[in-house]
């Protein structure tokens, strides 16, 4: 199953981040040895690397719902 499909099937709003810089460990995990499928699901935040990060409760709750919906449909 696909994460975007899980969002759409459950009426969960989502955003796709298209960054030109930055990153996380998913990139290296995907390419290490034989690699493995990776995905990053995160709560959209403003001022993320400051002491005053700001996030929407709706975005936070939708992130939790998305993770739950995806895992519920893909638990093997």
C-alpha positions as CSV (number, residue, x, y, z in Angstrom):
1,X,0.0,0.0,0.0
2,X,0.9,3.5,-0.6
3,X,1.0,6.4,1.9
4,X,-0.8,8.9,-0.4
5,X,-3.5,6.3,-1.1
6,X,-4.0,5.8,2.6
7,X,-4.5,9.5,3.0
8,X,-6.9,9.7,0.1
9,X,-8.9,6.6,1.1
10,X,-9.3,8.0,4.7
11,X,-10.0,11.6,3.8
12,X,-6.8,12.8,5.5
13,X,-5.3,16.0,4.2
14,X,-1.6,15.8,3.4
15,X,1.2,17.9,1.8
16,X,4.2,16.7,-0.2
17,X,7.4,18.5,0.7
18,X,9.6,19.2,-2.3
19,X,12.8,20.5,-0.8
20,X,15.9,21.6,-2.7
21,X,18.1,21.2,0.4
22,X,18.2,19.5,3.7
23,X,17.4,15.8,4.4
24,X,17.3,13.0,6.9
25,X,18.5,9.4,7.3
26,X,16.0,8.1,4.8
27,X,18.2,9.0,1.8
28,X,21.2,7.0,3.1
29,X,19.0,4.1,4.3
30,X,17.5,3.8,0.8
31,X,20.9,3.5,-0.9
32,X,22.9,1.5,1.7
33,X,23.8,-2.0,0.6
34,X,20.8,-3.4,-1.3
35,X,18.7,-0.5,0.0
36,X,15.2,-0.7,1.3
37,X,12.0,1.2,0.6
38,X,11.8,4.3,2.8
39,X,9.4,7.1,3.4
40,X,9.4,10.2,5.6
41,X,6.2,11.3,7.3
42,X,6.5,14.4,9.4
43,X,4.4,17.2,10.9
44,X,4.7,20.4,8.9
45,X,6.3,23.0,11.1
46,X,7.5,26.6,10.8
47,X,10.8,27.7,12.3
48,X,11.7,24.0,12.8
49,X,15.3,24.6,13.9
50,X,14.6,27.3,16.4
51,X,13.4,27.2,20.0
52,X,9.9,28.4,18.9
53,X,8.8,25.8,16.3
54,X,5.1,26.3,15.3
55,X,2.8,23.6,14.2
56,X,-0.9,23.3,13.6
57,X,-2.9,20.9,15.8
58,X,-4.8,19.8,12.7
59,X,-1.6,18.9,10.9
60,X,-0.4,17.0,14.0
61,X,-3.6,15.1,14.3
62,X,-3.7,14.3,10.6
63,X,-0.1,13.0,10.7
64,X,-1.1,10.6,13.5
65,X,-4.2,9.5,11.6
66,X,-2.1,9.0,8.4
67,X,0.5,6.8,10.2
68,X,-2.3,4.8,11.8
69,X,-4.2,4.3,8.5
70,X,-1.1,3.3,6.7
71,X,0.1,0.9,9.3
72,X,-3.4,-0.6,9.8
73,X,-3.6,-1.4,6.1
74,X,0.0,-2.7,5.8
75,X,0.6,-4.7,9.0
76,X,2.1,-8.0,7.9
